[in-house]
Amino acid sequence: MAVKSGGRRPLVADRRYATKATAGGSGPRKPAEPSRKPTRQRRGRPPRKHGFVVGAVLALWRMVWAVIWRLGVVSALILAGIVFYFYAQLPPVADLLDARARGSVTMLDREGKVYAWRGETFGGTITADTVSPYLHDAVVATEDKRFYWHFGISPRGIASAIRINLSEGRGPLEGNGGSTITQQVAKLLCLGVPYDSATWKSEKEYEADCRRGGIWRKLKEVPYAMAMEAKYSKEEILTIYFNRAYLGAGARGFEAAAQRYFGKSANKVNIAEAAMLAGLLKAPSTFAPTASLERARARANVVIGLMEEQGYLTAAEADEARDKPASLSNAAEQKTGGFFADWVMDTAPDFLAGDTTEDVIIETTLDQGLQKKAEEALAYVFDTKVKAGSKAQAAIVVMSADGAVRAMVGGRNLPNAGDFNRATQALRQTGSAFKPFAYAVAMDLGWSPMDYVEDIPLTINIPGSGPWTPQNYDKEYKGVITLTQALAESRNIPAVRVSEAVGRDLVRKVATEFGIASNMADGPALALGASESTLIEMTGAYAGILNGGSAVTPYGLNELRLQGDDEVLFGKGGGIGERVISETAARALTYMMSEVLISGTGKRARLKDRDAAGKTGTTQGARDAWFVGFTADYVVGVWMGNDDNSPLTGVTGGGLPAEIWHEVMMRINEGLPATPLQMEIPPSKYVAADPNYQEPTYTDALPEEYVDPMPDMGSDAGRKDIVEQLLEDILGTGN
């Protein structure tokens, strides 16, 4: 129902929020809200107010930062440019595996077995995929454990190296370099700079320059290493490393080193062998197993520990490798023939040996069994018969009758002994070892070993020098004796008489033709060994007596060819040459020299089971002592002396040299049949020309002091006449 208001206004709800009054509206008006000033919109934090100093520092920092980031951008662009330059210059991997400036020389013994290497050996290409996995992991674990996670350089490794160097008192870049494998390869490649003989005197000097450290070298390594990382895969970089690294003993690359030390390929080495090879990278000459097997094994154990620590080996594998360390191959372990190999290199043409750029194979005359026996014989005598601490040196040559050298000992292994080969390089006075050549002339002229010579005081007037009076070693005189006794007892005066009788020129000529090449003495002292010679020359000259009187040229090289090629480029370097004396004379001289061992100065060299002949030699002042002699199978020469040419103490040729010779001969003839020497005693042409001559029968017709003490000797009633005739016609010299 509608309700009327009766004139009153209707009821309405109050507005909650009134904004303004309506025109004509009634009722109270709400007060208007106070007016506000318009505010400005804020676009960030209002600037803080700083002091002058702080503001200046901030402004300077803004400038420095602007320069730094701009320089960084420029440097990055320059680095990228250098990296790209090196990247463009890098050749294919195959071209980097063998860049030797010199080739290698591999030496084989008479049985075709390897025993020595010279030059730089490259065993052939081995890759990171074909190498033994143990060797692969050993190299990474040892040289660069973060190899697969960096891009050529390792800032952490460099920082660690600097810390170690500083802690050990070195410069920051001296010693440990923190180089990655990639950086090491960059050094091996010499940052792309090839070897130039006009710039470097030798490849060794070139490599030393390439390995030189310092900040500038490091700065150049960085872009080159990064370029390699961009150009090659990680395994390709490892392949270069495996083939180029030097690993001691002339071995380039792990294939050559595995062959050198273990006689097997690098893809077949076990854990212990791999660890030993990887350990060589730190210091090849120091840790080479041929230098010190004990040191090499200790280094290998360090590598095994690193492999175990980094998870490449289990604990069981590591323990087994430590319990069964690597051993050298027979060829590497024997260490035989070093002096012999050096001598062969000297006798071969330089362009095929010392300066070769090819890989060369040389077949030699060396017998490794005889070599070992000769070395053991020398060591035995010095260990058992020479006082400890002796500095005396000795040399040995073992030779066949045709001049083929079978063994050579160039000296004892003493401190500061060096690599001097006393068998081939030492020119020393020969002493009485020279006397057989004077008697060789006499035998060749028709004398007999049973002819006589005076052993009485002798004075010879030498023009320009005055009178010369030789003496015997014992300063005694035997009177009239046979030539055989004179040589057997090494009596000086008879040797001079014989030399003067046959003529010094002939003696000099025969000795020279037998191979003694040094300048010989001009005076009568020639017969007493005043001339100088080397042991190998003397041994070769005696080989000429053994083979029946023909000269020999000692040789160790049988043939030389390139590796992989059957064509012989250089043949045998010596052998039998022209005849020097007659075969009859050689056999007569052999008889006389056999008496040296039976009843003369060489009794200590006598062999119980076979014929032998030889001669002792002791020089004035006992500075040199010799024994050179032969059996039917071998000629052996022994020399003893001091490197400084000081006198030996209590040593003569019939003493220690004879004992060394005996020990060598006993060992090298072991198991060989006892073949007799070719000897004969021809009649003297002086008595054989007498139609009434008869073979003498033994009597005591002469006084005791004139009776020949040698066995199977005798005289007849005309013996005095024969002696007097010989002395007058042949041996008579002023005294």
C-alpha positions in Angstrom: 0.0 0.0 0.0 1.2 3.5 -0.8 2.0 5.7 2.0 1.9 9.4 1.6 4.4 11.6 3.0 2.1 14.5 3.9 4.4 16.9 2.2 7.4 15.6 3.8 10.5 14.5 1.6 11.1 10.9 1.1 13.6 8.9 3.1 16.8 7.9 1.2 20.1 6.2 2.3 23.1 8.4 2.9 25.8 8.2 0.3 28.9 6.6 1.8 31.3 8.8 -0.1 30.0 12.2 -1.3 32.2 14.0 -3.8 30.4 17.2 -4.5 27.0 18.9 -3.8 24.4 18.8 -6.3 23.0 22.0 -7.6 19.9 23.0 -5.7 20.4 20.2 -3.3 19.4 20.8 0.4 21.1 19.6 3.6 24.6 20.0 5.0 27.6 19.9 2.6 30.5 17.6 3.4 33.8 19.3 3.5 35.9 19.0 0.5 39.2 16.9 0.7 42.3 18.9 1.0 44.0 19.5 -2.3 47.4 17.8 -3.1 50.3 19.0 -5.1 51.0 16.9 -8.2 54.1 14.6 -7.8 56.8 13.8 -10.4 57.3 10.1 -11.5 60.6 8.6 -10.3 62.9 6.9 -12.9 65.3 5.0 -10.6 67.2 5.6 -7.3 67.9 9.2 -6.7 71.6 10.0 -7.1 73.6 9.7 -3.9 75.7 12.5 -2.8 79.5 11.5 -2.4 82.5 13.3 -1.4 85.1 14.5 -3.8 87.6 11.7 -3.3 85.1 8.9 -3.7 83.6 10.5 -6.7 87.1 10.9 -8.3 87.9 7.2 -7.6 84.6 6.1 -9.1 85.2 8.2 -12.2 88.7 6.8 -12.6 87.4 3.2 -12.3 84.8 3.8 -14.9 87.6 5.0 -17.3 89.9 2.0 -16.4 87.1 -0.4 -16.9 86.2 1.1 -20.2 89.8 0.7 -21.3 90.1 -2.9 -19.9 87.1 -4.3 -21.7 88.0 -2.6 -24.9 91.6 -4.0 -24.6 90.1 -7.4 -23.8 88.1 -7.3 -27.0 91.1 -6.2 -29.1 93.3 -8.9 -27.4 90.8 -11.5 -28.1 90.6 -10.5 -31.7 94.4 -10.5 -32.0 94.6 -13.9 -30.3 92.0 -15.3 -32.6 93.9 -13.9 -35.6 97.2 -15.6 -34.4 95.4 -18.8 -33.7 93.8 -18.7 -37.1 97.3 -18.0 -38.6 98.8 -21.0 -36.9 95.8 -23.1 -37.7 96.2 -22.4 -41.4 99.9 -23.3 -41.2 99.5 -26.7 -39.5 100.0 -29.6 -41.8 98.2 -33.0 -41.8 99.0 -35.2 -38.8 100.8 -37.7 -41.0 103.4 -35.1 -41.9 104.4 -34.5 -38.3 105.1 -38.0 -37.1 108.7 -38.4 -38.2 110.6 -35.2 -38.7 114.1 -36.4 -37.7 117.0 -34.5 -39.2 119.2 -37.7 -38.9 118.5 -41.3 -39.6 119.2 -44.3 -37.5 121.8 -47.0 -37.6 120.8 -50.4 -36.4 123.6 -52.9 -35.8 123.3 -56.7 -36.1 125.8 -59.2 -34.8 127.2 -62.1 -36.9 124.0 -64.0 -36.2 121.7 -61.2 -37.3 120.6 -60.2 -33.8 120.3 -56.5 -32.9 122.9 -55.4 -30.3 123.3 -51.6 -30.8 121.8 -48.5 -32.2 123.2 -45.2 -33.3 121.7 -42.0 -34.5 118.0 -41.5 -33.9 115.8 -44.6 -34.2 112.2 -44.2 -35.4 110.5 -47.6 -34.9 107.6 -46.7 -37.2 104.2 -45.0 -36.7 102.2 -45.8 -33.7 98.8 -44.1 -33.1 96.8 -43.3 -30.0 94.3 -45.9 -31.2 96.9 -48.7 -31.8 99.2 -48.1 -28.9 98.8 -50.3 -25.8 95.9 -48.9 -23.7 98.1 -49.1 -20.6 100.7 -46.8 -22.3 98.0 -44.4 -23.5 96.6 -44.1 -20.0 100.1 -43.9 -18.4 101.1 -40.9 -20.5 97.8 -39.0 -19.8 97.9 -39.8 -16.1 101.6 -38.7 -15.8 101.8 -35.7 -18.1 98.3 -34.1 -18.2 95.4 -35.6 -16.2 93.1 -32.8 -17.5 94.0 -33.4 -21.1 90.5 -34.2 -22.2 89.0 -31.1 -20.5 91.1 -28.2 -21.6 91.6 -26.3 -24.9 95.4 -26.5 -25.1 96.4 -24.7 -21.9 95.6 -25.3 -18.2 95.5 -22.1 -16.0 95.2 -24.3 -13.0 98.3 -26.4 -14.0 100.3 -23.2 -14.6 99.3 -21.7 -11.3 100.2 -25.0 -9.5 103.6 -25.1 -11.3 104.3 -21.4 -10.3 103.4 -22.2 -6.7 105.7 -25.3 -6.6 108.6 -23.4 -8.2 108.4 -20.5 -5.8 108.1 -22.8 -2.8 111.4 -24.5 -3.9 113.2 -21.3 -4.3 113.1 -21.1 -8.1 111.7 -18.5 -10.4 108.0 -18.7 -11.2 108.7 -20.3 -14.7 111.8 -22.2 -13.8 111.5 -26.0 -13.3 107.9 -27.1 -13.4 106.2 -25.4 -16.3 102.6 -26.7 -16.0 102.6 -27.5 -19.6 99.8 -29.6 -21.1 100.5 -32.4 -23.5 99.4 -30.1 -26.2 102.0 -27.5 -25.2 104.6 -30.2 -25.0 103.7 -31.2 -28.6 104.0 -27.6 -29.6 107.6 -27.6 -28.2 108.4 -30.8 -30.0 107.2 -29.1 -33.2 109.2 -26.0 -32.3 106.1 -23.9 -32.8 106.3 -24.8 -36.5 109.9 -23.6 -37.1 111.8 -26.3 -39.1 115.4 -27.3 -38.4 117.9 -25.2 -40.4 121.5 -26.2 -40.4 122.5 -22.7 -41.2 120.8 -21.4 -38.0 121.6 -24.2 -35.6 124.9 -26.1 -35.5 123.2 -29.3 -34.7 119.8 -30.8 -34.2 120.6 -31.1 -30.5 121.1 -27.3 -30.3 117.9 -26.8 -32.3 115.9 -28.9 -29.8 117.5 -27.1 -26.9 116.4 -23.8 -28.3 112.9 -25.2 -28.9 112.6 -26.3 -25.3 113.8 -23.0 -23.9 111.4 -21.7 -21.3 110.5 -18.1 -20.3 107.5 -15.9 -20.5 107.9 -15.0 -24.2 108.1 -18.7 -25.1 105.0 -19.4 -23.0 103.1 -16.6 -24.7 103.9 -18.0 -28.1 103.0 -21.5 -27.0 99.4 -20.5 -26.1 98.1 -19.6 -29.5 100.0 -22.5 -31.2 98.5 -25.0 -28.7 95.0 -23.6 -29.2 95.4 -23.8 -32.9 96.4 -27.5 -32.6 93.4 -28.1 -30.4 91.2 -26.5 -33.1 92.9 -28.3 -36.0 93.4 -31.8 -34.5 91.4 -34.1 -32.3 92.8 -35.1 -28.9 93.8 -38.5 -30.1 95.6 -37.0 -33.1 97.6 -34.7 -30.7 98.5 -37.8 -28.6 99.6 -39.6 -31.8 102.0 -36.8 -32.6 103.3 -37.0 -29.0 103.7 -40.8 -29.1 105.8 -40.6 -32.3 107.9 -37.5 -31.6 108.9 -37.7 -28.0 112.5 -38.5 -27.2 112.8 -41.4 -24.8 116.6 -41.9 -24.3 119.2 -44.1 -25.9 118.6 -42.5 -29.3 114.9 -43.6 -29.4 112.4 -41.3 -31.0 108.8 -42.2 -30.2 107.4 -44.9 -28.1 107.6 -47.6 -30.8 111.3 -47.2 -31.0 111.7 -47.1 -27.3 109.6 -50.2 -26.7 111.7 -52.0 -29.3 114.9 -50.6 -27.8 114.3 -51.5 -24.2 111.9 -54.4 -24.3 112.2 -55.9 -27.8 108.5 -55.6 -28.6 106.1 -53.2 -30.2 104.5 -50.4 -28.2 101.1 -51.9 -28.7 102.1 -55.0 -26.7 103.7 -53.5 -23.6 102.2 -54.5 -20.3 101.4 -52.2 -17.3 104.9 -52.2 -15.8 106.6 -51.6 -19.2 104.1 -48.9 -20.1 104.8 -47.1 -16.8 108.5 -47.3 -17.3 108.2 -45.8 -20.8 105.9 -43.0 -19.7 108.3 -42.3 -16.8 111.0 -41.5 -19.4 109.2 -38.3 -20.5 110.3 -36.4 -17.4 114.1 -37.0 -18.0 114.9 -39.5 -20.7 118.6 -39.8 -20.1 118.2 -40.0 -16.3 115.5 -42.6 -16.2 116.6 -44.7 -19.2 116.6 -48.3 -18.0 119.9 -48.9 -19.9 121.5 -46.2 -17.7 120.0 -47.4 -14.4 117.3 -50.1 -14.2 116.8 -49.5 -10.5 116.2 -45.8 -11.1 113.8 -46.5 -14.0 111.8 -48.9 -11.9 111.5 -46.4 -9.1 110.1 -43.8 -11.6 107.8 -46.4 -13.0 106.3 -47.0 -9.6 105.5 -43.3 -9.4 103.6 -43.6 -12.7 101.8 -46.7 -11.5 100.7 -44.8 -8.4 99.3 -41.9 -10.6 97.4 -44.4 -12.8 95.9 -46.0 -9.7 95.0 -42.6 -8.1 93.2 -41.5 -11.3 91.2 -44.7 -11.8 93.1 -46.1 -14.7 94.2 -49.2 -12.6 92.6 -51.1 -9.9 94.5 -51.6 -6.7 95.2 -55.3 -7.7 96.5 -54.3 -11.1 98.8 -51.7 -9.6 100.2 -54.1 -6.9 100.8 -56.8 -9.6 102.7 -54.2 -11.7 104.9 -53.2 -8.8 105.6 -56.9 -7.9 106.5 -57.7 -11.5 108.6 -54.7 -12.7 109.7 -54.3 -16.3 112.8 -56.1 -17.4 115.1 -55.2 -20.3 115.4 -57.4 -23.4 118.5 -59.5 -23.8 119.9 -57.0 -26.4 119.4 -54.0 -24.1 120.4 -55.8 -20.9 123.7 -57.1 -22.2 125.1 -53.6 -22.9 127.7 -55.4 -25.0 129.6 -54.0 -27.9 129.5 -50.3 -27.2 133.1 -49.7 -28.1 132.8 -52.0 -31.0 129.7 -50.2 -32.3 131.5 -46.9 -32.1 134.5 -48.3 -34.0 132.3 -49.6 -36.7 130.6 -46.2 -37.1 134.0 -44.7 -37.5 135.0 -47.1 -40.2 131.8 -46.8 -42.2 131.4 -43.9 -44.7 130.0 -40.8 -42.9 127.2 -40.3 -45.4 125.9 -43.8 -44.6 126.6 -43.8 -40.9 127.3 -40.7 -38.8 125.6 -38.2 -41.1 123.0 -40.4 -42.6 119.5 -39.1 -43.1 118.2 -42.6 -43.9 117.5 -45.6 -41.6 120.5 -47.9 -42.1 121.1 -51.6 -41.2 124.7 -52.7 -40.6 125.6 -56.3 -40.3 128.8 -56.7 -38.3 131.3 -59.4 -37.2 130.6 -59.1 -33.5 130.0 -62.3 -31.6 128.0 -61.3 -28.5 128.9 -64.4 -26.7 132.6 -63.8 -27.1 132.1 -60.1 -26.2 130.5 -61.0 -22.9 133.3 -63.6 -22.2 136.0 -61.0 -22.9 134.3 -58.5 -20.6 133.9 -61.1 -17.8 137.5 -62.2 -18.1 138.8 -58.7 -17.7 136.5 -58.1 -14.7 137.6 -61.4 -13.1 141.3 -60.7 -13.3 140.9 -57.2 -11.9 138.6 -58.4 -9.1 140.8 -61.2 -8.0 144.4 -60.2 -8.8 144.5 -56.4 -8.8 144.4 -54.3 -5.6 141.2 -52.4 -5.0 141.1 -48.8 -6.2 143.5 -49.4 -9.1 143.1 -46.8 -11.8 144.9 -48.9 -14.4 143.1 -49.3 -17.7 143.0 -52.3 -20.0 141.8 -53.1 -23.5 141.1 -56.3 -25.4 140.6 -57.2 -29.0 139.4 -60.7 -30.2 139.9 -61.3 -33.9 139.8 -64.1 -36.4 142.7 -64.9 -38.7 141.1 -63.0 -41.6 140.9 -59.7 -39.5 137.2 -60.1 -38.5 136.9 -58.5 -35.1 134.7 -60.7 -32.8 134.9 -58.7 -29.6 136.3 -55.5 -28.3 136.8 -54.0 -24.8 137.8 -50.4 -25.1 138.5 -49.9 -21.4 137.3 -50.5 -17.8 134.3 -48.7 -16.5 135.9 -46.3 -14.1 135.0 -42.8 -13.0 136.0 -40.2 -15.6 137.0 -43.0 -18.0 134.9 -41.3 -20.7 134.1 -42.9 -24.1 137.8 -43.1 -25.2 138.4 -46.4 -26.9 141.8 -47.7 -25.8 141.6 -50.6 -28.3 141.5 -48.4 -31.3 142.4 -44.8 -30.4 145.3 -45.2 -27.9 148.7 -44.9 -29.6 151.2 -46.5 -27.2 154.7 -47.8 -27.4 154.7 -51.5 -28.2 157.9 -52.7 -26.4 159.0 -56.2 -27.0 155.6 -57.1 -28.6 157.2 -55.6 -31.7 160.2 -58.0 -31.8 158.4 -60.8 -33.8 158.5 -58.5 -36.9 162.3 -58.4 -36.8 162.4 -62.2 -36.5 159.8 -62.4 -39.3 162.2 -60.8 -41.7 165.0 -63.2 -40.7 162.7 -66.2 -41.2 161.6 -64.8 -44.6 165.3 -64.4 -45.6 165.9 -68.1 -44.9 167.1 -68.2 -41.3 166.0 -71.0 -39.1 164.6 -70.7 -35.5 167.7 -72.9 -34.6 170.2 -70.4 -35.9 172.4 -68.6 -33.3 172.9 -65.1 -32.2 175.1 -63.5 -29.6 173.7 -62.2 -26.4 176.7 -60.2 -25.2 177.2 -56.5 -24.6 176.6 -54.4 -27.7 177.3 -50.7 -28.5 176.2 -49.1 -31.7 177.4 -45.6 -32.7 174.4 -43.6 -33.9 175.4 -40.6 -36.1 174.4 -37.4 -34.5 173.5 -39.1 -31.2 176.7 -41.0 -30.2 177.1 -44.5 -28.9 174.0 -46.5 -27.8 174.3 -49.5 -25.6 171.1 -51.5 -25.2 170.6 -53.8 -22.1 168.5 -56.8 -21.4 165.6 -56.6 -19.0 167.5 -58.7 -16.4 170.8 -57.0 -17.2 172.4 -60.4 -17.8 173.9 -62.0 -20.9 173.5 -65.6 -22.1 176.2 -65.7 -24.7 175.4 -67.6 -27.9 171.8 -68.6 -28.0 169.3 -69.7 -30.6 166.9 -67.2 -32.2 164.1 -69.1 -30.6 165.5 -68.7 -27.1 166.2 -65.0 -27.8 162.6 -64.4 -28.7 161.2 -66.6 -26.0 163.1 -64.9 -23.3 162.6 -61.5 -25.0 166.2 -60.6 -24.9 166.9 -57.1 -26.2 170.5 -57.4 -27.5 169.8 -60.4 -29.8 166.7 -58.6 -31.2 168.8 -55.6 -32.1 171.5 -57.7 -33.6 169.0 -59.5 -35.8 167.3 -56.2 -36.8 170.6 -54.6 -37.7 171.7 -57.8 -39.6 168.6 -58.0 -41.8 168.2 -54.2 -42.1 165.9 -51.8 -40.3 164.3 -50.8 -43.6 163.1 -54.4 -44.1 161.9 -54.6 -40.6 160.0 -51.4 -40.9 158.6 -52.5 -44.3 157.3 -55.8 -43.0 155.7 -54.3 -39.9 154.0 -51.7 -42.0 152.7 -54.2 -44.5 151.4 -56.3 -41.6 149.3 -53.2 -40.7 151.2 -51.2 -38.1 150.5 -47.8 -39.6 152.1 -45.4 -37.1 155.4 -43.6 -37.7 158.2 -46.0 -36.6 161.5 -45.2 -34.9 164.5 -44.6 -37.2 167.3 -45.9 -35.0 168.3 -49.3 -33.9 165.8 -49.1 -31.0 163.2 -49.9 -33.7 163.6 -53.6 -32.8 162.8 -53.0 -29.2 159.3 -51.4 -29.8 160.2 -47.8 -29.6 157.5 -47.1 -32.1 153.8 -46.5 -31.2 150.8 -48.5 -32.3 147.2 -49.2 -31.4 146.0 -52.5 -29.9 143.8 -53.3 -32.9 146.8 -52.7 -35.3 149.0 -55.1 -33.3 146.3 -57.7 -33.1 145.8 -57.5 -36.8 149.5 -57.8 -37.5 149.6 -61.0 -35.4 146.6 -62.3 -37.3 148.8 -62.0 -40.4 151.3 -64.4 -38.8 148.5 -66.9 -37.9 147.0 -66.9 -41.4 150.3 -67.9 -43.0 151.9 -64.6 -43.6 149.3 -62.4 -45.4 148.4 -58.9 -44.2 144.9 -58.3 -42.9 142.8 -55.2 -42.5 140.8 -55.5 -39.2 137.1 -55.0 -39.9 133.8 -55.1 -38.1 131.4 -54.2 -40.9 130.2 -57.0 -43.1 127.6 -55.2 -45.1 125.5 -52.0 -45.0 122.1 -51.5 -46.5 119.0 -49.3 -46.1 116.3 -50.5 -43.9 113.7 -52.5 -45.9 116.1 -52.8 -48.9 118.1 -55.9 -49.8 120.6 -54.1 -51.9 124.1 -53.9 -50.3 125.4 -50.3 -50.4 128.7 -51.0 -48.7 130.5 -54.3 -48.3 133.0 -55.9 -46.0 135.4 -53.3 -44.7 138.5 -55.4 -44.5 140.0 -58.9 -44.7 143.0 -60.7 -46.0 145.3 -58.8 -48.3 148.7 -59.2 -49.9 151.3 -61.7 -48.7 154.0 -60.2 -46.5 156.2 -63.1 -45.6 156.3 -66.7 -46.9 154.1 -69.4 -45.4 157.3 -71.2 -44.3 158.5 -68.1 -42.5 155.2 -67.6 -40.8 155.2 -71.2 -39.6 158.7 -70.9 -38.3 157.9 -67.7 -36.5 154.8 -69.4 -35.0 157.0 -72.1 -33.6 159.3 -69.5 -32.0 156.4 -67.6 -30.5 154.9 -70.8 -29.1 158.1 -71.2 -27.1 157.3 -67.8 -25.5 154.4 -69.6 -23.6 156.3 -72.8 -23.0 159.6 -71.7 -21.7 159.8 -67.9 -22.0 158.3 -64.7 -20.6 154.7 -65.7 -21.4 154.4 -68.8 -19.2 151.4 -67.4 -17.4 149.5 -67.4 -20.7 150.1 -71.1 -21.4 147.0 -73.1 -22.3 146.9 -76.7 -21.1 144.5 -78.0 -23.8 145.7 -76.5 -27.0 148.6 -74.9 -29.0 149.1 -71.2 -28.5 151.7 -68.7 -29.5 152.3 -65.1 -28.6 154.6 -62.4 -27.3 154.9 -60.2 -24.2 155.7 -56.5 -24.3 156.8 -54.1 -21.7 157.9 -50.5 -22.5 160.5 -48.5 -20.8 159.4 -47.4 -17.4 156.6 -50.0 -17.4 154.2 -47.4 -18.9 152.6 -50.0 -21.2 152.3 -53.8 -20.8 151.1 -56.1 -23.7 150.4 -59.6 -24.5 149.3 -60.5 -28.0 148.9 -64.1 -29.2 146.8 -66.7 -30.9 145.4 -70.2 -31.0 144.3 -71.8 -34.2 140.9 -70.1 -34.0 141.4 -66.7 -32.5 143.9 -63.9 -32.1 143.7 -61.9 -28.8 145.5 -58.7 -28.0 145.7 -57.3 -24.5 147.0 -53.9 -23.4 147.4 -52.4 -19.9 148.4 -48.9 -18.9 147.4 -45.7 -17.3 145.5 -43.0 -19.2 147.9 -40.4 -18.0 150.9 -42.5 -19.2 152.2 -42.9 -15.6 154.2 -46.1 -14.9 152.4 -49.2 -13.9 153.3 -50.7 -10.5 154.8 -54.2 -10.7 153.2 -55.0 -14.1 155.0 -56.5 -17.1 153.6 -58.0 -20.2 154.3 -61.5 -18.8 152.2 -60.6 -15.7 148.7 -59.3 -15.7 148.3 -58.9 -19.5 149.3 -62.6 -19.9 146.8 -63.6 -17.2 144.0 -61.6 -18.9 144.9 -63.1 -22.2 144.9 -66.6 -20.7 141.5 -66.0 -19.0 140.0 -64.7 -22.3 141.4 -67.6 -24.3 140.1 -70.2 -21.8 136.6 -68.8 -22.1 136.3 -68.1 -25.8 137.8 -71.5 -26.8 135.6 -73.4 -24.4 133.9 -76.2 -26.3 136.0 -75.8 -29.5 138.2 -78.7 -30.6 141.9 -78.2 -30.0 143.3 -77.6 -33.4 147.1 -77.6 -33.6 148.9 -74.5 -34.9 150.8 -74.7 -38.2 154.4 -74.8 -37.1 157.7 -76.0 -38.6 161.5 -75.6 -38.1 163.0 -75.2 -41.5 166.8 -75.7 -41.8 169.0 -72.7 -42.1 170.0 -71.8 -45.6 173.5 -71.2 -44.4 174.1 -74.8 -43.2 171.7 -76.4 -45.8 173.9 -75.0 -48.5 176.8 -77.1 -47.2 176.7 -80.5 -49.0 178.4 -82.1 -46.0 175.8 -80.8 -43.6 174.1 -83.4 -41.3 171.3 -82.9 -38.8 173.0 -82.3 -35.5 172.8 -84.7 -32.6 173.0 -83.6 -29.0 176.4 -83.5 -27.3 178.1 -81.4 -24.6 180.8 -80.3 -27.0 180.5 -76.7 -25.9 181.1 -75.2 -22.5 178.0 -75.2 -20.3 177.4 -71.5 -20.7 177.1 -72.0 -24.4 174.9 -75.0 -24.5 171.4 -74.1 -25.7 168.9 -74.8 -22.9 166.0 -75.3 -25.3 164.7 -78.8 -25.8 165.4 -80.9 -28.8 168.6 -79.0 -29.5 172.0 -80.4 -30.1 175.4 -79.8 -31.7 177.9 -81.6 -33.7 181.6 -81.4 -33.9 181.5 -78.5 -36.2 179.1 -76.4 -34.1 181.8 -73.9 -33.1 182.7 -73.4 -36.7 179.1 -72.8 -37.6 178.7 -70.3 -34.8 181.8 -68.4 -35.8 180.8 -68.3 -39.4 177.3 -67.0 -38.6 178.7 -64.3 -36.3 181.3 -63.3 -38.9 179.1 -63.4 -42.0 175.7 -62.4 -40.7 175.5 -61.2 -37.1 178.8 -59.6 -36.7 178.3 -56.0 -35.6 180.7 -53.6 -33.8 180.7 -53.7 -30.1 
